[in-house]
């Protein structure tokens, strides 16, 4: 009997040691999502205007892998966020617009943190935009009720005052610490800086355990607000800038500083090498904020490249070499499947992912990824798009436009009339895909009335 007990204890000890070793090998997961950042509003982009200077983002890009043809799944904030949290086209749950995404989708659906092993601690920081808090205190759309362990974030419709707790235009848009609304005397400073500080503090608390940090800045989304001294700096140094553009540069400066503080904290704690980090934005730069999308056509709210292309960086020094670029098209809902692959997890829901792991691309095992990509706004004016290889078809209520992105990344030359067979085949792909998607939530509500 003693021998059996000894053997059992040895087995349990070995199992515990193995489990601890596996946990130690598993990477920390960090997703940094910026808001409405222009494709050329990062100085790593060779086409950036001279007022743009983002040294910390550039360093991240130089040390990691930069995807030159990376996309968001939505043309505005919340659809992209929904797709990334689900690992699939957000249209599958009826999310096509910011209003639909901002209202939230089925709270019973598992999202990103719910797929992680139990040993992971997760925190959502910043902009949520995946449900309202008008059911307070139940908060069924809140991040902590959707699988996150901690949160420092605001809900509402996607914008928040950068200096005031009350929100934009005097509206009450509370910031939550977990599920508690923080009070005026607990809040001061510039919101972008506060979000960065919360991220650094979370890393400090969890540095000895695997964690998932979702840092969703609301910068550089409206309202155009930054410390006046920083706005004045850009206006004096670059007098040709509009007031809005100068303010955006000041907002970008503070966000870049915050990203640098997060990365430096990971390095200072010697956990950088085993951190799988993603950096991207939620859609193209916004015309209202005088963003710069470089050579890309149009802005946020558009299925032209300027509305859906994102600067995208991935880093994991322990697993793949940085300091390089990859030209293969990827999309924002690839993040979750990549994390699942990195953790060796195959949840039952993975069969329904539209996203694919980036690790084969990052590891040099393949140069191909998605055969076809789709976008749909459910708007007759903004329209839809489909990309297959170098070919992209864009459609709306009035016309079809066909572009060869390899030769024409600015989408200047419509080839639909000169290559009607290609336009027809891409249109057929879109039509078949759209038939698989759910109707827009807004239409579903109309039908129920």
FILUMVO-440424 format. One record per residue (C-alpha): residue in one letter; x, y, z. Coordinates in steps of 0.1 Angstrom, whole numbers. Layout:
BEGIN
R   resn       x       y       z
R      A       X       Y       Z
...
//
This chain:
BEGIN
R   resn       x       y       z
R      X       0       0       0
R      X      29      24       8
R      X      45      15     -25
R      X      12      23     -43
R      X       9      57     -25
R      X      45      65     -33
R      X      40      57     -69
R      X       8      77     -70
R      X      25     107     -55
R      X      54     105     -79
R      X      29     104    -108
R      X      10     134     -95
R      X      43     153     -90
R      X      54     144    -125
R      X      20     155    -139
R      X      22     188    -120
R      X      57     194    -132
R      X      47     187    -168
R      X      17     210    -165
R      X      39     238    -151
R      X      64     233    -179
R      X      37     235    -205
R      X      23     266    -190
R      X      58     282    -189
R      X      63     274    -226
R      X      30     289    -236
R      X      33     324    -249
R      X      18     355    -235
R      X      -7     370    -259
R      X      -9     407    -266
R      X     -32     423    -291
R      X     -28     460    -296
R      X     -56     475    -317
R      X     -55     512    -327
R      X     -85     531    -339
R      X     -89     548    -373
R      X     -51     551    -378
R      X     -42     559    -414
R      X     -22     534    -434
R      X       6     560    -439
R      X       3     574    -403
R      X      31     552    -392
R      X      66     563    -402
R      X      76     527    -410
R      X      55     532    -442
R      X      79     547    -468
R      X      50     568    -481
R      X      44     586    -448
R      X      42     624    -448
R      X      71     641    -430
R      X      50     651    -400
R      X      45     615    -390
R      X      70     601    -366
R      X      62     569    -347
R      X      96     555    -334
R      X      81     529    -311
R      X      58     514    -338
R      X      87     515    -362
R      X     109     496    -338
R      X      82     470    -334
R      X      79     467    -371
R      X     116     464    -376
R      X     119     437    -349
R      X      88     418    -359
R      X      72     408    -392
R      X      52     434    -412
R      X      24     422    -434
R      X      22     446    -464
R      X     -12     435    -475
R      X     -31     431    -443
R      X     -68     438    -441
R      X     -96     444    -415
R      X    -128     425    -419
R      X    -149     457    -415
R      X    -148     492    -429
R      X    -157     507    -395
R      X    -148     499    -358
R      X    -172     474    -343
R      X    -176     450    -372
R      X    -139     444    -373
R      X    -138     439    -335
R      X    -166     414    -337
R      X    -149     394    -364
R      X    -116     394    -345
R      X    -133     382    -313
R      X    -151     354    -332
R      X    -124     343    -356
R      X    -147     346    -386
R      X    -167     369    -408
R      X    -189     390    -385
R      X    -216     389    -411
R      X    -222     353    -400
R      X    -239     368    -369
R      X    -255     396    -388
R      X    -230     424    -381
R      X    -224     446    -411
R      X    -225     481    -396
R      X    -211     500    -366
R      X    -246     503    -352
R      X    -252     466    -353
R      X    -218     458    -339
R      X    -222     484    -312
R      X    -254     469    -301
R      X    -237     436    -294
R      X    -243     401    -307
R      X    -255     369    -289
R      X    -238     370    -255
R      X    -238     332    -253
R      X    -214     330    -283
R      X    -179     322    -272
R      X    -154     349    -280
R      X    -116     352    -278
R      X    -108     348    -241
R      X    -132     319    -238
R      X    -110     299    -261
R      X     -79     302    -239
R      X     -67     276    -214
R      X     -77     281    -178
R      X     -42     292    -167
R      X     -45     324    -188
R      X     -55     356    -171
R      X     -71     380    -196
R      X     -77     418    -195
R      X     -96     441    -219
R      X     -84     477    -219
R      X     -99     506    -237
R      X    -126     507    -264
R      X    -151     479    -264
R      X    -178     488    -289
R      X    -194     453    -288
R      X    -225     461    -268
R      X    -241     488    -247
R      X    -244     491    -210
R      X    -281     502    -209
R      X    -289     470    -190
R      X    -267     481    -161
R      X    -259     465    -136
R      X    -265     432    -155
R      X    -241     442    -183
R      X    -246     411    -205
R      X    -224     427    -232
R      X    -196     436    -209
R      X    -161     421    -215
R      X    -161     405    -180
R      X    -193     387    -188
R      X    -178     376    -222
R      X    -148     357    -207
R      X    -123     384    -197
R      X    -110     383    -161
R      X    -104     420    -158
R      X    -113     452    -177
R      X    -106     489    -177
R      X    -128     501    -206
R      X    -157     521    -218
R      X    -187     508    -237
R      X    -211     530    -256
R      X    -209     539    -293
R      X    -172     539    -299
R      X    -160     574    -289
R      X    -150     589    -256
R      X    -137     622    -244
R      X     -99     620    -238
R      X     -99     643    -208
R      X    -133     640    -192
R      X    -148     609    -176
R      X    -183     619    -187
R      X    -178     611    -223
R      X    -183     632    -255
R      X    -207     661    -258
R      X    -215     658    -221
R      X    -230     624    -225
R      X    -224     600    -196
R      X    -202     573    -210
R      X    -187     556    -180
R      X    -154     539    -178
R      X    -155     505    -160
R      X    -129     489    -138
R      X    -142     454    -141
R      X    -180     459    -137
R      X    -178     489    -115
R      X    -182     524    -129
R      X    -153     545    -118
R      X    -159     579    -101
R      X    -146     613    -110
R      X    -121     614     -82
R      X    -105     582     -95
R      X     -99     596    -130
R      X     -75     622    -143
R      X     -51     627    -171
R      X     -52     619    -208
R      X     -71     587    -217
R      X     -46     573    -241
R      X     -19     575    -214
R      X     -42     560    -188
R      X     -49     530    -211
R      X     -12     525    -215
R      X      -6     527    -178
R      X     -33     501    -171
R      X     -17     478    -196
R      X      18     481    -180
R      X       2     475    -146
R      X     -15     444    -158
R      X      17     430    -172
R      X      34     437    -139
R      X       7     418    -120
R      X       7     388    -143
R      X      43     386    -155
R      X      49     352    -138
R      X      18     336    -154
R      X       6     333    -190
R      X     -18     362    -199
R      X     -38     377    -227
R      X     -38     415    -229
R      X     -63     431    -253
R      X     -53     468    -255
R      X     -78     486    -277
R      X     -69     522    -280
R      X     -96     547    -290
R      X     -69     569    -305
R      X     -69     583    -330
R      X    -107     582    -333
R      X    -127     614    -329
R      X    -130     637    -309
R      X     -98     654    -319
R      X     -82     660    -285
R      X     -47     661    -272
R      X     -27     681    -247
R      X     -25     716    -261
R      X      13     718    -258
R      X      17     689    -281
R      X      -8     703    -306
R      X      11     735    -306
R      X      44     717    -312
R      X      31     701    -344
R      X      14     734    -356
R      X      47     753    -351
R      X      69     727    -366
R      X      46     720    -396
R      X      26     752    -402
R      X       9     737    -432
R      X     -11     713    -411
R      X     -48     718    -405
R      X     -58     721    -368
R      X     -73     686    -370
R      X     -42     671    -386
R      X     -20     687    -360
R      X     -42     673    -332
R      X     -42     639    -348
R      X      -3     639    -348
R      X      -4     648    -311
R      X     -28     620    -305
R      X      -6     596    -325
R      X      25     607    -305
R      X       9     598    -272
R      X      -3     564    -285
R      X      31     556    -299
R      X      47     565    -265
R      X      22     541    -248
R      X      29     513    -272
R      X      66     518    -265
R      X      59     516    -227
R      X      41     483    -231
R      X      68     467    -253
R      X      95     480    -230
R      X      77     465    -199
R      X      76     431    -216
R      X     113     434    -224
R      X     122     446    -189
R      X     104     416    -173
R      X     123     392    -197
R      X      90     379    -212
R      X      92     396    -245
R      X     107     367    -264
R      X      79     344    -254
R      X      51     369    -261
R      X      30     366    -293
R      X      21     401    -301
R      X      -2     415    -328
R      X      -4     452    -338
R      X     -31     464    -362
R      X     -58     490    -366
R      X     -96     485    -369
R      X    -101     500    -403
R      X     -86     526    -426
R      X     -78     561    -416
R      X    -107     585    -412
R      X    -112     614    -435
R      X    -129     634    -408
R      X     -96     633    -388
R      X     -75     641    -418
R      X     -58     608    -417
R      X     -33     598    -444
R      X     -37     565    -461
R      X      -8     570    -485
R      X     -13     557    -520
R      X     -45     539    -510
R      X     -79     551    -523
R      X    -105     565    -499
R      X    -110     563    -461
R      X    -128     545    -433
R      X    -163     534    -443
R      X    -152     523    -477
R      X    -144     489    -492
R      X    -117     506    -513
R      X     -82     497    -500
R      X     -80     529    -480
R      X    -109     517    -459
R      X     -98     482    -452
R      X     -60     480    -453
R      X     -41     481    -420
R      X      -5     483    -409
R      X       0     449    -393
R      X      29     436    -372
R      X      34     402    -356
R      X      62     394    -332
R      X      72     362    -313
R      X     110     361    -310
R      X     111     326    -296
R      X      93     311    -326
R      X     101     331    -358
R      X     126     356    -371
R      X     117     392    -373
R      X     130     421    -394
R      X     112     411    -425
R      X      80     417    -445
R      X      54     393    -459
R      X      33     403    -489
R      X       6     375    -486
R      X     -28     390    -479
R      X     -41     383    -444
R      X     -71     396    -424
R      X     -80     406    -389
R      X    -100     375    -380
R      X     -68     354    -385
R      X     -56     366    -350
R      X     -77     341    -330
R      X     -69     310    -351
R      X     -32     320    -349
R      X     -34     321    -311
R      X     -51     287    -310
R      X     -24     272    -332
R      X       3     287    -310
R      X     -12     272    -279
R      X     -18     238    -296
R      X     -56     241    -289
R      X     -83     227    -312
R      X    -116     238    -297
R      X    -148     223    -314
R      X    -157     258    -326
R      X    -125     260    -346
R      X    -141     242    -374
R      X    -163     273    -379
R      X    -134     298    -381
R      X    -130     316    -413
R      X     -97     328    -401
R      X     -65     308    -406
R      X     -33     305    -385
R      X      -5     328    -396
R      X      21     305    -382
R      X      28     286    -414
R      X      34     320    -432
R      X      55     333    -404
R      X      75     301    -402
R      X      82     301    -439
R      X      63     269    -445
R      X      40     284    -471
R      X      35     316    -492
R      X      -3     312    -496
R      X     -31     318    -472
R      X     -67     328    -480
R      X     -78     319    -515
R      X    -106     346    -514
R      X    -115     374    -491
R      X    -148     392    -488
R      X    -161     425    -474
R      X    -198     436    -472
R      X    -213     468    -456
R      X    -249     459    -466
R      X    -250     495    -478
R      X    -261     502    -515
R      X    -237     532    -514
R      X    -206     517    -497
R      X    -211     483    -513
R      X    -191     452    -511
R      X    -158     437    -524
R      X    -141     404    -531
R      X    -104     397    -536
R      X     -90     366    -553
R      X     -52     367    -559
R      X     -43     401    -573
R      X     -78     407    -585
R      X    -104     427    -566
R      X    -140     434    -575
R      X    -159     462    -559
R      X    -197     466    -563
R      X    -224     490    -552
R      X    -259     498    -563
R      X    -246     517    -594
R      X    -216     499    -608
R      X    -189     471    -607
R      X    -152     480    -605
R      X    -124     455    -612
R      X     -89     462    -602
R      X     -55     444    -605
R      X     -40     454    -571
R      X      -5     441    -581
R      X      -4     467    -609
R      X     -28     493    -595
R      X     -28     494    -557
R      X     -44     528    -558
R      X     -74     514    -576
R      X     -73     540    -604
R      X     -81     518    -634
R      X    -114     500    -636
R      X    -109     469    -658
R      X    -145     456    -655
R      X    -153     463    -691
R      X    -120     451    -705
R      X    -121     419    -685
R      X    -158     410    -681
R      X    -151     373    -675
R      X    -130     380    -644
R      X    -155     404    -631
R      X    -183     379    -636
R      X    -164     351    -618
R      X    -156     373    -588
R      X    -192     384    -587
R      X    -203     348    -586
R      X    -179     341    -557
R      X    -193     371    -538
R      X    -229     361    -544
R      X    -223     325    -532
R      X    -205     338    -500
R      X    -232     364    -493
R      X    -259     337    -494
R      X    -241     319    -465
R      X    -241     350    -443
R      X    -269     360    -419
R      X    -291     389    -428
R      X    -281     422    -412
R      X    -293     424    -376
R      X    -312     456    -384
R      X    -331     438    -412
R      X    -338     409    -388
R      X    -354     433    -363
R      X    -375     448    -391
R      X    -388     414    -400
R      X    -398     406    -365
R      X    -419     437    -362
//
